[in-house]
């Protein structure tokens, strides 16, 4: 009985994965559109990125450091701590 419950739970979990994408007004899925937007931002040389993990900046990020009047944003406290240990290692190229 336990095996049947575990298997059915696993099947439900697997079938629900990837079904989070909602349709936008133009018929495309928002997940698909968001992925393309992130790729486009990453290719933009002026786009802000986390210098530690190269993730394109999102509006909800709260972690940042200011070095020589330059504000650098981070996706997580871990990336901020890594940067703060040695900012010169992540100097802008």
Buried (B, 14 or more C-beta within 10 A) or exposed (E): EEEEEEEEEEEEEEEEEEEEBEEEEEEEEEEEEEEEEBEEBEEEEEEBBBBBEEBBBEEEBEBEBEEEEEEBBBBBEEBBEBBEEEBEEBEEE
